Amino acid sequence: MTTRTAEHHAALAALAEATRLSADVWASALPPPVRGEERSELNDLLDRLRQWFTAGQPPLVLVGAGHFDVFVCEPAISWSTQVPMLCAGEGFLLSTIDGDAGEAVIQAAHTIAARRRASFRTCAECGALDSPEQMHDKKICQGCAQQNHGVIY
């Protein structure tokens, strides 16, 4: 088992434990790879009482697992400092008290992932498909802006 696969399975197990929903539900809901986020990598805007997980590469879904609920949302990037920080975008707050939120979680995660994928753009210069936070503007990515146009971030 590769390190990435082991990390993915460990994150699914941690989500299952934190939310009273099975790892199979999370595997059905989230695009791989799933990984736990270190508190130091999170923006202060995120609720620090939750365990946070990203799904997909680049991240398509952000999940905040609380004691009695789960927040399934779009990952967003805050540039409040010179270092990009992960924060929560729009999403769904779902109760997990009765452990019967599986279908709602799957539907919410699929909705968020589809919305996020639809926001990706192709760079007109290098042809890379990038998330909005990796784009300089609606036409070119940050890499091309730096390399070809002298932009300094």
HUCOR-V815771 format. One record per helix or strand of 2 or more residues. SS is the DSSP state (2 for helix, 1 for strand). FROM is the first residue (numbers start at 1). TO is the last residue. If there is no record, write none. Layout:
{{SS:FROM:TO} {SS:FROM:TO}}
This chain:
{{2:3:19} {2:23:29} {1:34:36} {2:39:41} {1:51:55} {1:61:65} {1:69:78} {1:85:95} {2:102:119} {1:121:122} {1:129:130} {2:132:134} {2:142:149}}
